[in-house]
Amino acid sequence: MKKNYLAALIAAIFVISNISFAQQSLNYWNNASATDITGSQWQRDSNPTKAAYFQLNFDAIAEGLSNAHDRKNATIDQGILLNLPYADGSLQTYQVLKASIMHEELQEAHPSIQSYIGRNTKRPSEIVRFSITSKGFSAIILNSPLGTQYIDGVTKDRQYYMAYAISDITDLDGEFTCLTEEQEFIDEFSRQNSVSYRNADDGQLREFRLALACTQEYSEYHIDQAGLQTATDTEKKDYILGVMVGIMTRVNAVFENDMSVTMTLIPNNTSIIFLQDNFLTNNSPSVLINESQQNIDSRIGNNNYDIGHMLCTAGSGLAATPSVCSTSNKARAISGTFNIPEGLVHENIIRHEMGHQYGAFHTYNADDCANPATASTAYEPGGGTTVMSYAGICASASNIINTNDLYFHQISLDQMWFNITFGGITCAVATPSGNTAPIAEAGPNYIIPIGTPYKLVGVSTDDDGIGTHTYCWEQYDLGPSQS
């Protein structure tokens, strides 16, 4: 009896010990300060007024995540527990899975380039998307108490990083102008708008094949920054592919969070990373947009991708809208920033132009921006704040914030959702996401006097539970253009 009791006790201790060990989160970060940072630093296209600095054991985190489950065959509850930095200087714990944004063949050829998705263990609505590449670590955190956060590399040795809230960005290097014209599509959308107000979620994750190209000038910037001037062409392309994966991991985060749409780099994407070209007009968006279609088609084949995009160093964006899945237009889109084609501003341009490709128009209402407002979708006051607005780039009187809030306005979701479900953008591969669309309970209407204080409380129902829900209220009526 005593032996059996002792054996049972030892077994119980062993099980408890294993459980405790299994619940330990991996941590590869240490707090640092700006004064600790030495060595060559990356250029930045934007600077926050405040940030938290951290030191990372890069090789260890890459190795520690090598055994993470793939989200295609695991649930988030099976994710590795991992600590990641926060803009307030703390470390937060996430359940993490691999979430590749490359076709399987491309991923197998580049095992050191990885993307991940994670969920905060205390706040299930808070999502992190991050990448590990030869450039280092980069991340975006959505739905956090501090708003959207970025984690960026600071030093080129992949050792020091900064975490910050994008709302703290005030210093922008590289303004841009979106040259996309939308008027020809407005009447068409007016006829389509009967499907508005639906949830942008039908329980399907839609995956589009992305052909992401870049000009010689874009390649040269990143090669020079990395000090790879004497590297082989293969090494240069592998590095730039990592840059693209870092960008698209953070771009995809917003499209997937808002609309359950993701984009995956095609198997031979390195064939459209141009190191030398005399056939692309980098500084002329109106010419480059057509060259993008021609050169992606000639090298990839029109049937082998769903959406194409050209990265450049012109300070403009331009896209055919809507154009995804369109045989003649699906690669007619470019994004570029002057001086520093990387970082938050650069990625915001790409999100904005890809939003056009999925059929979203401009949402700002101001008349003192580089382009006039689009009357049928000008729901946001002034320069606006969401992805399809002109946040921070109109006249100062119309600038509400310095850089975009990283979500789409309801009118943008209406437009894109129609296109990917009933319109011409139906070429995606759809797989069940396991998510049931929630139902928002807005309650009765109230009329209150101007200036009356009030509080809005979100209420919703969901077969999957409401722990992951966040709530957003947007004005949804049109007015005359204003400044």
Order of alpha helices (4+ residues) and beta strands (2+ residues): alpha-beta-beta-beta-alpha-beta-beta-alpha-beta-beta-beta-beta-beta-beta-beta-alpha-beta-alpha-alpha-beta-alpha-beta-beta-beta-alpha-alpha-beta-beta-beta
